[in-house]
């Protein structure tokens, strides 16, 4: 496309007087439509960009809230451990002599700290769930926006090719003096390939295949570098497993509902349009991603509990894809990421195909 327009510019310069008669045709057939196209596409692009920006801002806010809740939960857990150890030492006579009244006050502080810890854990649990939902919404907006932007770019390049062809046709009507110019310009037009131009743009500016990663649930009790009473650590890990198992069961029911909906769409094609079908497929993809996130978190907590109990780690299909990363920002040890999409996308695609088409 660039080469073709370069040829056109060169010929206009060398044949300036002959182009004088083309001014009106050029303005009406190319300039005005091109201006309309540019303004129209700008109006279409702006809402798409706003939706992506809004989703990105929402994700950032959710991540900040998650980190805040995480920090608070860890702080509460540390405080509870400190008070519990003090109470235990006081009752065992290991610390300085304390009166019954002081011990009663300390017991009250322990109960209050445990209540605060339970509340903080619940808030942290809810915050990381919301952050995952926000990530999925942002990802969906990026996918949708990219698809619409590509269509706009295809339309723009196709229209540019059409305008270039109109310009060439106008030159051809001038007569014998422009025959040579037309031949050279025609050769430049013929080599224009919209798909090749798009491929070049992708090669130069593309970000590569999308490989999403999911930040897994982290608890204070999982990190054995954190000081914690073994029994309370065991109780905390067991409670986290219960929370996560409940979440997994709920998401499985949700997935079954979406799969049944896709079966209805497949068996009764007239029941829903393509938009409804695509929306159902997106929901199935999202709930599958949520299940991966929850199951991997459950497995990670199970490994910590097995280590605490002196047992070998359980086997799980996600074990090879969980990456441990240093949490440099918040200074709370390590975090974990799940990288399984590339391995599971074929399975997901097969599931979507069996429920109404390919993704």
Secondary structure, 3 states (H helix, E strand, C coil): CHHHHHHHHHHHHHCHHHHHHHHHHHHHHHHHHHHHHHHHHHHHHHHHHHHHHHHHHHHHHHHHHHHHHHHHHHHHHHHHHHHHHHHHHHHHCCCCCCCHHHHHHHHHHHHHHHHHHHHHHHHHHHHHHHHHHHHHHHHHHHHHHHHHHHHHHHHHHHHHHHHHHHHHHHHHCCCHHHHHHHHHHHHHHHCCCHHHHHHHHHHHHCCCCCCCCEECCCCHHHCCCCCCCHHHHHHHHHHHHHHHHHHHHHHHHHHHHHHHHHHHHHHCHHHCCHHHHHHHHHHHHHHHHHHHHHHHHHHHHHHHHHHHCCCCCCCCCCHHHEEEEECCCCCCCEEEEECCHHHHHHHHHHHHHHCCCCC
